[in-house]
Amino acid sequence: MAHGVNRKALIALLSLAGFASRLDLGVSFQEEKARKNPFEGDPKGIEQGMNLYRFRCAVCHGIDGRGERATDLTEILRDKSDAKIFRVIERGIPGTEMPAAPLFDDEIWMVITYLRKLGGAAAGADPGGDAEQGKKVFRGKGGCTVCHGIDGEGGRLGPDLSRIGAARSQTALAREIRNPSEYITPGYEPITVVTRDGKRIRGCRKSEDAFSVQMMDNGEELRSFLKKDVREVIEDQQSLMPNYGPDRLTDGELRDLVRYLSLRRSEPAEK
């Protein structure tokens, strides 16, 4: 009996030591679990990962992983380990449109295996741009702070851009700046409310039900209307954000602005 007690005590001591070592390394149990990809190089895992990726991910990240309206995965795969990518897919990225994926652990590993096979780790061409000059465009000529905020500074009419670099590829950012009506972020859909006396109030819809509609108008005032009191609620196809064609921003200025927004993915907040 004494031998049994000592054995249990030894097991408990070893378990405690293992837990302490994880604390010392700053590694959680979940992170430890996600260190090794069990499907690395597995043809069946690659095939299953391809099917999962195309069904769940390609609509935003593109068939080739280079981004449609989401981040360019070639950059992510180049800079991050499989374990870190696993955690991003598993948990999502707070403050962006990247949600936690509704996938089992094995399915996440299969997706990662497929992406590695896809060649996503290969470095893409550097699109160029100067982040410091882009910051000046954002706060100056571009007039972006009128509607968009970064790190708590700026407007609220448009989406906060503090972490936009984690949610958009540089190609997608450039495209959406040139033509913002191409993709409108959910929660910022433009509408025009026409009152009974013919007054038109334009802004972005925040909420709507069968009886009322709530919006933020162009002056950033939150407003609520009962539908019985309005003549019409028009769903606009044109974004509240104007097109930034070459007449508003040169190609060089656009590259600078995109580089500035993209760098916010991993850099500390700037003031």
N, C-alpha and C positions, 0 to 999 in steps of 0.2 A: 504493500500500500504506500509506504514511504517513497519507494522508487517511482510509483505512478505519480505521486504529488510532485516530486522533483522534476519528472519529465514534463508535466504540464507547466510547471513554473518556467522550465527552460524554453518551451515553445512560446509561452507568453513573452518571455524576455527577448527572444529572437524576433518575434513579431513587432514588439515595441521598438527594438533597434532598427528594424526595417522601416517602420513608420517615421522614426526620427531622421533616418537618412534621407527619406523623401522630403521631409520638411527642410533639412539642411540644403538640399538641392533646389528647393522651391518647385518641386514637381508634384502635381496632384495625382491621385489614383487614375483619373480619367486620362490625364496627359501621358502617364506611364503606359496605359493600355493602348494609346494611339501612336506608339513609337515605330512599330514595324508593320509594313503593309503585307498581309498574308497572301495577297493575290499578285504580288510583283512578278511580272513575266508570265503569268498564267493565261494561256490563250482563251480559255473559257471565261475567265474573269474579265479579260479585255473585251470580249464580245458582249457580255452582260453589261459591262460598264458603258459601252457604246450605246446600247439600247436605252439605258437609264439616262445617260447624258442627253441624248437627242430628244427624249421625251420630257425631261425635267429642266434642262439647263440651256439647250441650244437656242431657244426663242429669245433669250437675252444675251447670251455669250457668243452666239454664232456657231455654225457647224464646225468651223475651223478653230474655235476657241479664242478668236481675236476680238470679240466684242461686237454686239449689235447695238444694244442700248445699255449694256452692262460692262464691267471692267474687262480688260484684255487679259485672258488667263495665261498668255505666254509670258507676261511679266510676273504674274504671281508664281507660276511654276518655276521660273528661273530663279526667283529670290527666296522661296520658302521650301522647307522640308515637307515630306508627305504628312508627318505628324501635325504640322502647323496648318496645312491645307485641310486635313481632316477636321480640326477644331473649327475652322472657318465655316466649312460646309455644315457641320453638326450644329453650331450655335448661331450661324448667321453673323451679320455685322450690324450692331446697333447704330441707329442714326442714318441708316441707308435703306434702300429697297431690297437688300439681300436678306431674305428670311432664313431661319433655321430650316434645313432641308428635311422633309418628311421621309427619311430613309433610315434603314437599319444600318448598323455599323458595317456589315459586310458589303452592303450596297455602296456605301460611301467609299470604301476601299476600292471597289471595282471601278467606280467613276474615276478615281485618281489614277488607277492603273491604266485605264483607257486614255486619259489625258496625257500621261507620260508617253504612251505609245503613239499618240497623235502627233507628237513632236512639239508639244507646247513648251518644252523646256528650252527650245532653241531661241536665241535672242532675236528679237525683231529689230527693224531699223529704227534708229533714234529719230523721232520727229522734230527734234530741235526745240528752240524756244528758250527764253530767259525768264526765270521765275520772278526776279526782281522787277523787270520791266512789265511782266504780266500783272503784278500786284498794282503797279501804277495805272495800268489800263483798267483794272477792276474798279479801283477807287476813283479814277479820273474820267478819261475819255469814254470808257464803256458805260459809265453810269450804273454799274451793276448793283451798288449798295442801295440804290433807291428802292429796289424790290427784294434783293437777296441779302441774307446775313451770313457772316462767317465769325465764329467764336463770339457770338452774342452781339456783334456790331452789324448794323445795316437794317434793311427793311424786312417786312414779314409777308409781303404780298406774294412773293415767289418762294420756292423751296429754299431751305437753308443749305448752303453749299460747303459747310465745314468739312464734310467727309465725302464730297461728291467724287473725289478721285478714287475712292474705294468701291464706287458703284458704277462708274462709267469708264470705258476705255477712252484714250485720248482721241481716237478717231470719232467715237460717238459724241464726245463733248464738242468737238469742232463742228460736227454736222448739226448738232442741236442748237448751237449758238447761231450758226448761219440760218437755220430754218427751225425755229422752236416749235412750230406747229406740227412737226413730224411726230413728236412724242410728247404728250403732256402728262406730267406726273400726277398720279391719282391724288385727289384732295385739292388740286389746283385747276380743275376744269373751268374754263371761262364760261360765264353765263351773263345774260342781260335780263334784268327784271323790268317789265313794262307795267307801270302802275295804271290804275283806272283813269287817271287824268292825263295819261300819255307820257309821263316822265320815265326816262330810261336810265337805269342804274347798272353799270357794268362792273364786274369783279370776278372773283373765283368762288365756286361753290364749296361750302364747308360741310353742309349736311342737308338732307332733304327727306321728307316723308310724304304721306298722302295729303297732308293738310298744310304743310309749311315748307319754306326753303330758307336756309341760312347761308349768308355769303359774307365775304370780306370785299368791300368796295375798293375802288382805285385809290382812295385816301386812307386805306388800311383800317377802316371802321367796320366792325362786325355788325351786321344787320340781319334782322329776321322779318320775314313777310308771311302772312297768312295767304294761302293761295286764293281764298275767296275774295281777297282785297286787291288782287293784281289781275291785270288783263292777260298777261302772257309771261312765261319763263322760257327764254330762248337759249338753247344750248349752242354756243358759238363753236365754230370749227377753227377759228383763228386764235392763236395764243395771245394772252395779254402782253407777252414779251414781243417786242418788234424783231423783225429779221435783221441780223447783223451781217449784211452783205459787205462786199469790198468797199462800198461807198462809206460805210460806217467804221469798219475795221479792216486794215490791210491784212494780207496773208501773214506778214511778220507779226503784227500785233495780235492776231488770232493765235498764232503759235505760242507767243509769250503768255497770253491769258490762259490757254489750255495747260501749259506747263505749270503755271502758278496753281491752278485748281488741282491738277493731278498730284503735285507734291504734297498736298495736304493729307494724302493717304497715310503717310508715315511720319511726317515731320511734326514737331511740337507747334502749338498755336503761336501765331505771329501777332504782334500788336502794332 
